[in-house]
Amino acid sequence: QSKGKKPLFVQLVLDNIWSLYEAVMKRDKEKIEKIVTSLGLKIGARESRHADPKVHLNAICSQWLPISDAVLCIL
């Protein structure tokens, strides 16, 4: 870390979550589309058109990282 390198967890997990959060909050449609297609998600039109960006963020995160799979590690 003294040489400016980020920890592996930050590089692989936190940076991706943060870039998704920034794209949705800034309403960057091109970046959101790129992220959604690269993850293979299907976001409904209702969620993507909603006035509150948190609804759109919740729709993406609930498909990408479902809480039950992330916390309980269900196989």
N, C-alpha and C positions, 0 to 999 in steps of 0.2 A: 504494500500500500504506500510505502514511502516514495516509490517511483511513479505514483499516479495511476497504478493499476487498480482496477475495481475487483472486488471479490467475485468469485464465480457465481454465487447466488444472485448478486446484483446484476451481473451481465446476462444471465440466462432467464431470470424470473422478473425481478423488479423493473428493469428497463423496459421489458415488453409490456408489463401492466401499466407503467407510467406513460408509455407512448400511446397506448390505447386510450387511456384516460384523457390525455391532452387532445387527441384527435376528436374524441366525442365532445368534449367541453368546448372546443374551438369550432366545432361543426365542420371539420375538414372532410367533405364527402368523399374525395378521391382516396385519401388515406384510410378512411373507415372501410370503403369498398375493398381496398387492397387487403386490409387485415382480415375482413370477414371472408373473402374468397380464399385467402391463404390458409385460414383455419377450417374451411369447409363448413361454415355455419349458414343457416337460413334464418334471417331476421325478417319478421313480418312487417308489412307495410305500415301497419298501425303503430308499431313501436318506432320505426324509423322516421315517421312524420310527426311524432309527438313533440309538443312545444318544450317539454322538460327534457334536457339531455340526459338526466339521470335514468329516465325510463329506457332510453336507447342503450345506455351503458349497462343497465341491469339485464336487458335482453341478451346482449352479447356475452356478458360474463356468466349468466346462468346456463348458457349452452356450452361455453368454452371451458369453464371450471365449475361444474356442478358441486355444490357444497357437500352433498352426501359422498360423492366420489373423492373429493379432495380431503375431507376430514376423516372419513371412516375407512377409506381404501377398500371399498367393496369390490370383490372380484367377480 
